[in-house]
Amino acid sequence: MSKRAGLTALFGVLSALIVVAVVLTVVARPAAVSAASGAPQTVAVSAGLDDCGRGWGEAGSAAGGDQSFRVTNTTVAGIEVYLQAVDSKKVYLDLESIGAGAHAGARVTLGTGRYRFVCLPADADPVHGPAVQVGPAPPGSALTPGIVPVTRTDLIPAAKAYGTWVASRLPALRQQVATVAADAEEGDLSAARRDWLTAHTTYETLGAAYGAFGDLGNAIDGLPRSGPTGFHAVEAALWPGGAARGAAGDTVRAAVAARTLLSDVDSLITAFPGARIDPGDIGLRAHEIVEDALRDVLTGAADAGSGTELATVDADLTGAAQALAPLHGILASRYTGLAETERAIQTTQALVRSLRTNGAWPALTALGAAQRERVDAAVSRTAELLAPVAAICDPRRDA
């Protein structure tokens, strides 16, 4: 959906998520905590080209357990800072985009091992701080989990595999859209509505590739509120009075819109072999697909009259699963919630499909309050479980 055209904004949100998240699932607690709370004293740490890590473990060692840091960028440009295990290269803290002279604070809980800060200036090689030997954490401490960062090189095979799958689906999409256009030309609105839904849900399953579609994504599936285009222009012609009122469709308008849509799909098929799916997009999109289903589809913002929101959600869940599949090898050793996330996609999809009656999808407005709440809760939980996938698969520079 070009509704994902809010990608820039989402990157900003995701960057904020990663800054306040201790790598993945552990939220960094604010460093400024009163001494009365029993929190550790905050340690001032420098982050620069000549002083990376200065201020922590000056004697080469530090006590285990809670560590509270206030990291200051001493360079004249932005910087990213890791707290890394020296031997395993696992990252326990990742502070992104600290501005020149700015500070960032967070807390982690560390166990026995050797750790160091790594400073990554925007236009210079990584700088490693001194190794600090950390002692054992107090009994009962909840240690911050660390992960081995994912690099763009790690993600390239997944991006290629996903791109191959998308390319294999485009001919089917083209044929489905051509069928809708033929239905409309013949004045068979019943067939056009049925075939429109088939084509639209096929497109929805390709969600992780939308960034590679460029402006064609807006043309093919822009949100109706911005003026129906593509699929939604056809939808608005086929269901001009909305699904609930069952008004007669406009065959001429539907045929014109379908021909335009078919032309845009042809352009997409021509352009896609030269397009590039950014390796860093796959994990982000897996999360974004379900987030958009919650924000746009389940609020009715993506409906132009057909009332087929649940079919769209079903297709979006398929799309999220397809995006997640090539990342399995990367995530298996990095995300303890991977199996739960995969199950959540399956169970949410089963819930959505259970609402069909005699194979027909009900409109959102036809659902009872309890049904809506169950669907919203299931999709929301799935989006939450996918959020760490986006963070883990945000590629990091080799340090």
Summary of the structure (lengths in Angstrom):
residues: 399
radius of gyration: 24.7
end to end distance: 35.5
largest distance: 82.4
contacts: 1348
relative contact order: 0.13
helix: 52%
strand: 15%
